Amino acid sequence: MKNTESNATTSAYTKNPRSENEHSVDETVVQQSVDPPPAYETIIHLYRSLADNTSNDPAKQSQAAPPVTPQVTQIVTVMQPKLGSLPVQCTCSKCHQSIVSRTELSNGLAVWAACLVLVIVGCWLGCCLIPFCVDDLKDVTHHCPNCNTVLGIKKRF
């Protein structure tokens, strides 16, 4: 913008007079943003013509990426049988063999709690040791007979 009296330009943001040779970044941006954006139909027409031109070019067709084959993911869920006092038939998670588990009994919290209750009641002369002979109070550990992996533990408490 020229000032007719002083022959200098004035910046819109600083209000400082400038000579004709000096240019502000702000003035350049204002001058470039005057044109409106192209219409939507024009952009679609340009996009379609560009797509048609690239599909007819044999050099670009040979450089195209190979088609992508979808990957199939298969999820295998192995249900662990409910462990109890008796051996169960299952598949070992380590050796993947169909087996009947080997069980071991061990003294757990239920045995010691029953012993303590008997001592408190007054059976401290030897009767408090009876829970150590009862298999239904003991914890059961299931093992694989092939690889000796622990399959699970059935705890009473």
C-alpha positions as CSV (number, residue, x, y, z in Angstrom):
1,M,0.0,0.0,0.0
2,K,1.5,3.3,-1.0
3,N,1.0,6.4,1.1
4,T,0.5,9.3,-1.3
5,E,2.0,11.9,1.0
6,S,5.2,10.2,2.2
7,N,5.8,7.6,-0.6
8,A,6.3,4.8,2.0
9,T,4.4,1.6,2.9
10,T,2.9,1.1,6.3
11,S,2.8,-2.3,8.0
12,A,-0.7,-3.4,9.2
13,Y,0.7,-4.8,12.5
14,T,3.4,-2.4,13.5
15,K,2.0,0.9,12.0
16,N,5.6,1.9,11.2
17,P,6.3,3.6,7.9
18,R,8.4,1.5,5.5
19,S,10.1,2.3,2.3
20,E,9.1,0.7,-1.0
21,N,12.1,-1.7,-1.0
22,E,11.4,-3.1,2.5
23,H,8.9,-6.0,2.6
24,S,7.3,-7.4,5.7
25,V,6.5,-11.1,6.1
26,D,3.0,-10.2,7.2
27,E,2.3,-8.3,4.0
28,T,3.4,-11.2,1.8
29,V,1.1,-13.6,3.6
30,V,-1.9,-11.2,3.2
31,Q,-1.2,-10.9,-0.5
32,Q,-1.0,-14.7,-1.1
33,S,-4.1,-15.6,0.8
34,V,-6.4,-13.5,-1.4
35,D,-7.3,-16.3,-3.8
36,P,-10.2,-18.6,-2.7
37,P,-9.6,-22.3,-2.5
38,P,-10.6,-24.5,-5.5
39,A,-14.0,-26.0,-5.7
40,Y,-14.6,-29.5,-4.5
41,E,-15.6,-30.7,-7.9
42,T,-12.3,-29.5,-9.4
43,I,-10.3,-31.4,-6.8
44,I,-12.2,-34.6,-7.5
45,H,-11.7,-34.2,-11.3
46,L,-8.0,-33.6,-10.8
47,Y,-7.7,-36.7,-8.5
48,R,-9.5,-38.9,-11.0
49,S,-7.5,-37.8,-13.9
50,L,-4.3,-38.4,-11.9
51,A,-5.4,-41.9,-11.0
52,D,-6.2,-42.6,-14.7
53,N,-2.8,-41.4,-15.8
54,T,-0.9,-43.6,-13.3
55,S,-2.9,-46.7,-14.2
56,N,-2.1,-46.4,-18.0
57,D,1.6,-46.0,-17.5
58,P,3.3,-49.4,-17.9
59,A,6.5,-48.3,-16.1
60,K,4.5,-47.5,-13.0
61,Q,2.5,-50.7,-13.2
62,S,5.6,-52.8,-13.0
63,Q,6.7,-50.9,-9.9
64,A,3.4,-51.5,-8.1
65,A,3.6,-53.4,-4.8
66,P,2.5,-57.1,-4.8
67,P,-0.9,-57.7,-3.5
68,V,-1.1,-58.2,0.3
69,T,-2.5,-61.6,1.4
70,P,-4.5,-61.5,4.6
71,Q,-3.0,-63.3,7.5
72,V,-5.2,-65.8,9.3
73,T,-4.7,-66.0,13.1
74,Q,-5.9,-69.1,14.8
75,I,-6.4,-69.0,18.5
76,V,-6.2,-72.4,20.3
77,T,-7.7,-72.5,23.7
78,V,-6.8,-75.5,25.9
79,M,-9.3,-76.0,28.7
80,Q,-7.6,-77.0,31.9
81,P,-9.7,-79.7,33.6
82,K,-10.9,-79.1,37.2
83,L,-8.3,-80.6,39.5
84,G,-9.4,-82.7,42.4
85,S,-8.2,-85.5,44.6
86,L,-8.1,-88.0,41.8
87,P,-5.9,-88.1,38.7
88,V,-7.4,-86.4,35.6
89,Q,-6.9,-86.9,31.9
90,C,-5.6,-83.7,30.2
91,T,-2.9,-82.4,27.8
92,C,0.4,-81.4,29.3
93,S,1.2,-77.7,28.6
94,K,5.0,-78.5,28.2
95,C,5.2,-81.7,26.2
96,H,1.7,-81.4,24.6
97,Q,1.0,-85.1,25.2
98,S,-2.4,-86.4,26.2
99,I,-1.8,-87.9,29.7
100,V,-3.4,-88.9,33.0
101,S,-1.9,-86.8,35.7
102,R,0.2,-88.3,38.6
103,T,-0.9,-87.0,42.0
104,E,1.1,-86.3,45.1
105,L,-0.4,-85.5,48.5
106,S,1.2,-82.8,50.8
107,N,0.3,-81.3,54.2
108,G,-1.3,-77.9,53.7
109,L,-3.1,-75.3,55.6
110,A,-6.2,-77.5,56.3
111,V,-4.1,-80.2,58.0
112,W,-2.4,-77.7,60.3
113,A,-5.6,-75.8,61.0
114,A,-7.4,-79.1,62.0
115,C,-4.4,-80.0,64.2
116,L,-4.5,-76.6,65.9
117,V,-8.3,-76.9,66.6
118,L,-7.7,-80.4,68.2
119,V,-5.0,-79.0,70.4
120,I,-7.2,-76.1,71.5
121,V,-10.1,-78.5,72.2
122,G,-7.8,-80.6,74.5
123,C,-6.6,-83.4,72.2
124,W,-3.0,-82.7,72.6
125,L,-1.7,-86.1,73.7
126,G,-1.6,-87.6,70.1
127,C,-5.1,-87.2,68.9
128,C,-4.1,-83.8,67.4
129,L,-1.9,-85.8,64.9
130,I,-4.9,-87.5,63.3
131,P,-5.4,-84.8,60.5
132,F,-1.9,-85.7,59.2
133,C,-3.4,-89.2,58.3
134,V,-6.5,-87.9,56.6
135,D,-6.0,-87.6,52.8
136,D,-9.1,-85.4,52.3
137,L,-7.4,-82.6,54.3
138,K,-4.2,-82.7,52.3
139,D,-3.3,-80.6,49.2
140,V,-3.0,-82.5,45.9
141,T,-0.3,-81.7,43.3
142,H,-0.9,-82.9,39.8
143,H,2.2,-83.8,37.7
144,C,2.8,-84.9,34.1
145,P,4.1,-88.5,34.2
146,N,6.2,-87.9,31.0
147,C,8.1,-84.7,31.8
148,N,7.3,-84.2,35.6
149,T,5.8,-80.7,35.0
150,V,3.5,-79.4,37.7
151,L,0.1,-79.2,36.0
152,G,-1.7,-77.7,39.0
153,I,-2.3,-77.8,42.8
154,K,-5.6,-78.4,44.5
155,K,-5.5,-76.6,47.8
156,R,-8.0,-77.3,50.5
157,F,-7.9,-73.9,52.1
